[in-house]
Amino acid sequence: VQLVESGGGLVQPGGSLRLSCAASGFTFSSYVLSWYRQTPGKEREWVAVIGSGGSTYYADSVKGRFTISRDNAKNTVYLQMNNLKPEDAAAYYCKATMTPNVYWGQGTQVIVSS
């Protein structure tokens, strides 16, 4: 089983990034997929989730700016992040869940700075 995030980097406030998380080793289409983020010294924070049927939910802090999507043909989940703010800077992680299985990626760093 593997989840590999990519797409992080340095972006100016107000800019956009699209994160990707490529999965392998499990039945991707059956899993609930989530994005979390974490900054040093803080707990990992839930950002967004997409169900196996495509329903999406977002944390209030990113609602209207971030969009989660999935491509089951490519075994990939995405997080489109627009109008980025300095407080969005964090390591972003994807998670795949189908009870009792939970898989995490290794994270990708997002830096928001001018």
MARDO-292049 format. One record per atom (N, C-alpha, C): residue in three letters; atom name; z, y, x. Coordinates in Angstrom, 2 decimals. Layout:
// residues N
> ALA|CA|Z|Y|X $
...
END
This chain:
// residues 114
> VAL|N|0.00|-1.19|0.84 $
> VAL|CA|0.00|0.00|0.00 $
> VAL|C|0.00|1.25|0.88 $
> GLN|N|-0.83|2.20|0.52 $
> GLN|CA|-0.90|3.42|1.31 $
> GLN|C|-1.26|4.60|0.42 $
> LEU|N|-0.57|5.72|0.66 $
> LEU|CA|-0.90|7.00|0.05 $
> LEU|C|-1.05|7.99|1.19 $
> VAL|N|-2.19|8.65|1.27 $
> VAL|CA|-2.45|9.56|2.37 $
> VAL|C|-2.84|10.92|1.82 $
> GLU|N|-1.96|11.90|2.04 $
> GLU|CA|-2.23|13.26|1.61 $
> GLU|C|-3.06|14.01|2.64 $
> SER|N|-3.83|14.95|2.15 $
> SER|CA|-4.61|15.83|3.03 $
> SER|C|-4.86|17.14|2.30 $
> GLY|N|-5.36|18.12|3.05 $
> GLY|CA|-5.74|19.39|2.44 $
> GLY|C|-4.76|20.52|2.65 $
> GLY|N|-3.61|20.23|3.26 $
> GLY|CA|-2.67|21.29|3.54 $
> GLY|C|-3.17|22.20|4.65 $
> GLY|N|-2.45|23.30|4.83 $
> GLY|CA|-2.83|24.23|5.87 $
> GLY|C|-2.23|25.59|5.64 $
> LEU|N|-2.76|26.57|6.35 $
> LEU|CA|-2.30|27.95|6.26 $
> LEU|C|-3.19|28.73|5.30 $
> VAL|N|-2.58|29.44|4.38 $
> VAL|CA|-3.33|30.23|3.41 $
> VAL|C|-2.57|31.53|3.18 $
> GLN|N|-3.30|32.58|2.90 $
> GLN|CA|-2.68|33.87|2.60 $
> GLN|C|-2.15|33.89|1.18 $
> PRO|N|-1.14|34.69|0.92 $
> PRO|CA|-0.68|34.85|-0.48 $
> PRO|C|-1.84|35.23|-1.39 $
> GLY|N|-1.88|34.60|-2.55 $
> GLY|CA|-2.98|34.80|-3.48 $
> GLY|C|-4.14|33.85|-3.28 $
> GLY|N|-4.12|33.12|-2.19 $
> GLY|CA|-5.20|32.19|-1.90 $
> GLY|C|-5.05|30.86|-2.61 $
> SER|N|-5.97|29.95|-2.31 $
> SER|CA|-6.01|28.64|-2.97 $
> SER|C|-6.13|27.52|-1.94 $
> LEU|N|-5.62|26.38|-2.33 $
> LEU|CA|-5.79|25.15|-1.57 $
> LEU|C|-5.92|24.01|-2.56 $
> ARG|N|-6.64|22.96|-2.15 $
> ARG|CA|-6.67|21.75|-2.94 $
> ARG|C|-6.15|20.60|-2.09 $
> LEU|N|-5.08|20.01|-2.53 $
> LEU|CA|-4.51|18.84|-1.86 $
> LEU|C|-5.11|17.58|-2.47 $
> SER|N|-5.30|16.58|-1.62 $
> SER|CA|-5.78|15.27|-2.06 $
> SER|C|-4.80|14.21|-1.61 $
> CYS|N|-4.74|13.15|-2.37 $
> CYS|CA|-3.91|12.00|-2.02 $
> CYS|C|-4.73|10.75|-2.31 $
> ALA|N|-5.16|10.10|-1.25 $
> ALA|CA|-5.98|8.89|-1.37 $
> ALA|C|-5.10|7.66|-1.33 $
> ALA|N|-5.30|6.78|-2.29 $
> ALA|CA|-4.44|5.61|-2.45 $
> ALA|C|-5.20|4.32|-2.17 $
> SER|N|-4.46|3.32|-1.74 $
> SER|CA|-5.05|2.00|-1.56 $
> SER|C|-3.95|0.96|-1.66 $
> GLY|N|-4.35|-0.25|-2.03 $
> GLY|CA|-3.41|-1.36|-2.02 $
> GLY|C|-2.69|-1.64|-3.32 $
> PHE|N|-3.05|-0.90|-4.38 $
> PHE|CA|-2.44|-1.17|-5.68 $
> PHE|C|-3.42|-0.70|-6.76 $
> THR|N|-3.10|-1.04|-8.00 $
> THR|CA|-3.99|-0.73|-9.13 $
> THR|C|-3.79|0.72|-9.53 $
> PHE|N|-4.50|1.59|-8.86 $
> PHE|CA|-4.30|3.03|-8.96 $
> PHE|C|-4.34|3.51|-10.40 $
> SER|N|-5.29|3.05|-11.18 $
> SER|CA|-5.51|3.59|-12.52 $
> SER|C|-4.33|3.33|-13.45 $
> SER|N|-3.48|2.39|-13.12 $
> SER|CA|-2.35|2.04|-13.99 $
> SER|C|-1.08|2.84|-13.68 $
> TYR|N|-1.12|3.60|-12.63 $
> TYR|CA|0.07|4.28|-12.15 $
> TYR|C|0.16|5.73|-12.62 $
> VAL|N|1.38|6.18|-12.82 $
> VAL|CA|1.67|7.59|-13.02 $
> VAL|C|1.72|8.25|-11.64 $
> LEU|N|1.06|9.38|-11.51 $
> LEU|CA|0.94|10.04|-10.21 $
> LEU|C|1.61|11.41|-10.27 $
> SER|N|2.34|11.71|-9.25 $
> SER|CA|3.09|12.97|-9.21 $
> SER|C|2.92|13.65|-7.87 $
> TRP|N|3.14|14.94|-7.89 $
> TRP|CA|3.26|15.73|-6.66 $
> TRP|C|4.67|16.32|-6.61 $
> TYR|N|5.25|16.26|-5.43 $
> TYR|CA|6.54|16.86|-5.15 $
> TYR|C|6.38|17.76|-3.93 $
> ARG|N|7.38|18.61|-3.71 $
> ARG|CA|7.38|19.43|-2.50 $
> ARG|C|8.80|19.57|-2.00 $
> GLN|N|8.89|19.84|-0.71 $
> GLN|CA|10.21|19.94|-0.08 $
> GLN|C|10.16|20.93|1.06 $
> THR|N|11.20|21.76|1.12 $
> THR|CA|11.39|22.67|2.25 $
> THR|C|12.65|22.23|2.99 $
> PRO|N|12.74|22.58|4.27 $
> PRO|CA|13.89|22.14|5.06 $
> PRO|C|15.22|22.54|4.43 $
> GLY|N|16.12|21.58|4.37 $
> GLY|CA|17.46|21.85|3.85 $
> GLY|C|17.57|21.80|2.34 $
> LYS|N|16.45|21.54|1.67 $
> LYS|CA|16.48|21.49|0.20 $
> LYS|C|16.05|20.11|-0.28 $
> GLU|N|16.43|19.81|-1.51 $
> GLU|CA|16.02|18.54|-2.11 $
> GLU|C|14.53|18.59|-2.47 $
> ARG|N|13.94|17.42|-2.51 $
> ARG|CA|12.54|17.33|-2.91 $
> ARG|C|12.43|17.76|-4.37 $
> GLU|N|11.43|18.58|-4.66 $
> GLU|CA|11.28|19.20|-5.97 $
> GLU|C|10.02|18.67|-6.64 $
> TRP|N|10.15|18.26|-7.89 $
> TRP|CA|8.99|17.82|-8.64 $
> TRP|C|8.08|19.00|-8.97 $
> VAL|N|6.76|18.80|-8.86 $
> VAL|CA|5.79|19.87|-9.08 $
> VAL|C|4.92|19.60|-10.30 $
> ALA|N|4.35|18.39|-10.36 $
> ALA|CA|3.41|18.08|-11.43 $
> ALA|C|3.27|16.58|-11.56 $
> VAL|N|2.84|16.12|-12.73 $
> VAL|CA|2.64|14.70|-12.98 $
> VAL|C|1.41|14.52|-13.87 $
> ILE|N|0.72|13.40|-13.65 $
> ILE|CA|-0.39|13.02|-14.52 $
> ILE|C|-0.22|11.55|-14.86 $
> GLY|N|-0.28|11.26|-16.15 $
> GLY|CA|-0.11|9.89|-16.59 $
> GLY|C|-1.37|9.07|-16.40 $
> SER|N|-1.24|7.79|-16.68 $
> SER|CA|-2.40|6.91|-16.55 $
> SER|C|-3.48|7.27|-17.57 $
> GLY|N|-3.07|7.89|-18.67 $
> GLY|CA|-4.01|8.32|-19.69 $
> GLY|C|-4.53|9.72|-19.50 $
> GLY|N|-3.99|10.42|-18.50 $
> GLY|CA|-4.48|11.76|-18.19 $
> GLY|C|-3.60|12.91|-18.65 $
> SER|N|-2.50|12.62|-19.33 $
> SER|CA|-1.60|13.70|-19.74 $
> SER|C|-0.97|14.34|-18.51 $
> THR|N|-0.82|15.66|-18.57 $
> THR|CA|-0.29|16.39|-17.42 $
> THR|C|0.90|17.25|-17.81 $
> TYR|N|1.81|17.41|-16.86 $
> TYR|CA|2.98|18.26|-17.04 $
> TYR|C|3.27|18.94|-15.72 $
> TYR|N|3.84|20.15|-15.83 $
> TYR|CA|4.06|20.97|-14.65 $
> TYR|C|5.46|21.57|-14.64 $
> ALA|N|5.97|21.78|-13.45 $
> ALA|CA|7.18|22.58|-13.29 $
> ALA|C|6.88|24.01|-13.70 $
> ASP|N|7.87|24.68|-14.26 $
> ASP|CA|7.66|26.05|-14.72 $
> ASP|C|7.20|26.96|-13.59 $
> SER|N|7.65|26.68|-12.39 $
> SER|CA|7.35|27.55|-11.25 $
> SER|C|5.87|27.53|-10.87 $
> VAL|N|5.12|26.51|-11.31 $
> VAL|CA|3.71|26.40|-10.92 $
> VAL|C|2.78|26.40|-12.12 $
> LYS|N|3.34|26.40|-13.32 $
> LYS|CA|2.51|26.33|-14.53 $
> LYS|C|1.56|27.52|-14.58 $
> GLY|N|0.30|27.22|-14.86 $
> GLY|CA|-0.70|28.26|-14.92 $
> GLY|C|-1.37|28.56|-13.59 $
> ARG|N|-0.82|28.04|-12.51 $
> ARG|CA|-1.40|28.26|-11.18 $
> ARG|C|-1.89|26.97|-10.54 $
> PHE|N|-1.21|25.87|-10.81 $
> PHE|CA|-1.54|24.58|-10.21 $
> PHE|C|-2.16|23.67|-11.27 $
> THR|N|-3.07|22.81|-10.83 $
> THR|CA|-3.68|21.83|-11.71 $
> THR|C|-3.70|20.47|-11.02 $
> ILE|N|-3.13|19.48|-11.69 $
> ILE|CA|-3.17|18.12|-11.18 $
> ILE|C|-4.30|17.37|-11.87 $
> SER|N|-5.00|16.54|-11.11 $
> SER|CA|-6.08|15.74|-11.70 $
> SER|C|-6.17|14.42|-10.93 $
> ARG|N|-6.89|13.48|-11.49 $
> ARG|CA|-7.04|12.19|-10.84 $
> ARG|C|-8.47|11.70|-11.01 $
> ASP|N|-8.93|10.96|-10.01 $
> ASP|CA|-10.23|10.31|-10.06 $
> ASP|C|-9.99|8.84|-9.79 $
> ASN|N|-9.96|8.06|-10.83 $
> ASN|CA|-9.64|6.64|-10.67 $
> ASN|C|-10.74|5.89|-9.92 $
> ALA|N|-11.95|6.38|-9.99 $
> ALA|CA|-13.05|5.73|-9.27 $
> ALA|C|-12.88|5.89|-7.76 $
> LYS|N|-12.22|6.98|-7.37 $
> LYS|CA|-12.00|7.25|-5.94 $
> LYS|C|-10.56|6.96|-5.51 $
> ASN|N|-9.74|6.49|-6.45 $
> ASN|CA|-8.32|6.22|-6.14 $
> ASN|C|-7.66|7.44|-5.50 $
> THR|N|-7.91|8.60|-6.08 $
> THR|CA|-7.42|9.83|-5.50 $
> THR|C|-6.82|10.74|-6.58 $
> VAL|N|-5.72|11.36|-6.23 $
> VAL|CA|-5.10|12.37|-7.07 $
> VAL|C|-5.16|13.70|-6.33 $
> TYR|N|-5.38|14.76|-7.08 $
> TYR|CA|-5.56|16.09|-6.51 $
> TYR|C|-4.51|17.06|-7.04 $
> LEU|N|-4.28|18.10|-6.26 $
> LEU|CA|-3.47|19.21|-6.72 $
> LEU|C|-4.20|20.49|-6.32 $
> GLN|N|-4.80|21.13|-7.30 $
> GLN|CA|-5.44|22.42|-7.07 $
> GLN|C|-4.40|23.51|-7.20 $
> MET|N|-4.24|24.29|-6.15 $
> MET|CA|-3.20|25.32|-6.12 $
> MET|C|-3.86|26.68|-5.97 $
> ASN|N|-3.70|27.51|-6.97 $
> ASN|CA|-4.27|28.85|-6.98 $
> ASN|C|-3.18|29.89|-6.96 $
> ASN|N|-3.56|31.10|-6.57 $
> ASN|CA|-2.60|32.22|-6.54 $
> ASN|C|-1.31|31.82|-5.84 $
> LEU|N|-1.46|31.28|-4.65 $
> LEU|CA|-0.31|30.77|-3.92 $
> LEU|C|0.64|31.90|-3.52 $
> LYS|N|1.91|31.59|-3.57 $
> LYS|CA|2.97|32.54|-3.24 $
> LYS|C|3.73|32.03|-2.02 $
> PRO|N|4.40|32.91|-1.30 $
> PRO|CA|5.18|32.45|-0.14 $
> PRO|C|6.19|31.35|-0.50 $
> GLU|N|6.72|31.41|-1.71 $
> GLU|CA|7.70|30.39|-2.12 $
> GLU|C|7.07|29.03|-2.41 $
> ASP|N|5.74|28.96|-2.40 $
> ASP|CA|5.07|27.67|-2.55 $
> ASP|C|4.97|26.91|-1.23 $
> ALA|N|5.29|27.57|-0.13 $
> ALA|CA|5.21|26.92|1.17 $
> ALA|C|6.20|25.76|1.24 $
> ALA|N|5.70|24.60|1.62 $
> ALA|CA|6.53|23.39|1.64 $
> ALA|C|5.68|22.24|2.17 $
> ALA|N|6.35|21.13|2.40 $
> ALA|CA|5.64|19.86|2.58 $
> ALA|C|5.42|19.26|1.20 $
> TYR|N|4.18|18.90|0.93 $
> TYR|CA|3.82|18.35|-0.38 $
> TYR|C|3.59|16.84|-0.26 $
> TYR|N|4.17|16.12|-1.21 $
> TYR|CA|4.11|14.67|-1.21 $
> TYR|C|3.54|14.16|-2.54 $
> CYS|N|2.73|13.12|-2.47 $
> CYS|CA|2.31|12.47|-3.70 $
> CYS|C|3.14|11.20|-3.89 $
> LYS|N|3.30|10.84|-5.15 $
> LYS|CA|4.06|9.65|-5.52 $
> LYS|C|3.33|8.90|-6.60 $
> ALA|N|3.32|7.60|-6.47 $
> ALA|CA|2.72|6.72|-7.47 $
> ALA|C|3.81|5.83|-8.05 $
> THR|N|3.87|5.79|-9.37 $
> THR|CA|4.95|5.06|-10.03 $
> THR|C|4.42|4.16|-11.12 $
> MET|N|4.85|2.92|-11.09 $
> MET|CA|4.72|2.00|-12.21 $
> MET|C|5.90|1.06|-12.09 $
> THR|N|6.91|1.33|-12.89 $
> THR|CA|8.18|0.63|-12.78 $
> THR|C|7.98|-0.87|-12.63 $
> PRO|N|8.62|-1.52|-11.63 $
> PRO|CA|9.62|-0.96|-10.72 $
> PRO|C|9.06|-0.42|-9.41 $
> ASN|N|7.73|-0.32|-9.30 $
> ASN|CA|7.13|0.08|-8.03 $
> ASN|C|7.08|1.60|-7.92 $
> VAL|N|7.45|2.09|-6.75 $
> VAL|CA|7.34|3.52|-6.43 $
> VAL|C|6.84|3.65|-5.01 $
> TYR|N|5.76|4.39|-4.84 $
> TYR|CA|5.17|4.58|-3.53 $
> TYR|C|5.06|6.08|-3.23 $
> TRP|N|5.32|6.42|-1.97 $
> TRP|CA|5.24|7.81|-1.52 $
> TRP|C|4.25|7.94|-0.37 $
> GLY|N|3.61|9.10|-0.31 $
> GLY|CA|2.81|9.44|0.85 $
> GLY|C|3.68|10.06|1.93 $
> GLN|N|3.04|10.40|3.04 $
> GLN|CA|3.78|10.93|4.19 $
> GLN|C|3.89|12.45|4.17 $
> GLY|N|3.14|13.10|3.29 $
> GLY|CA|3.25|14.54|3.13 $
> GLY|C|2.18|15.32|3.86 $
> THR|N|1.92|16.51|3.34 $
> THR|CA|1.01|17.45|3.99 $
> THR|C|1.64|18.84|3.87 $
> GLN|N|1.54|19.60|4.94 $
> GLN|CA|2.24|20.88|5.01 $
> GLN|C|1.38|22.02|4.47 $
> VAL|N|2.00|22.84|3.64 $
> VAL|CA|1.35|24.05|3.12 $
> VAL|C|2.14|25.25|3.61 $
> ILE|N|1.44|26.18|4.26 $
> ILE|CA|2.05|27.40|4.76 $
> ILE|C|1.38|28.57|4.06 $
> VAL|N|2.18|29.42|3.46 $
> VAL|CA|1.65|30.58|2.76 $
> VAL|C|2.18|31.83|3.47 $
> SER|N|1.29|32.50|4.16 $
> SER|CA|1.73|33.63|4.97 $
> SER|C|0.55|34.55|5.24 $
> SER|N|0.84|35.82|5.34 $
> SER|CA|-0.20|36.78|5.70 $
> SER|C|-0.18|37.03|7.20 $
END
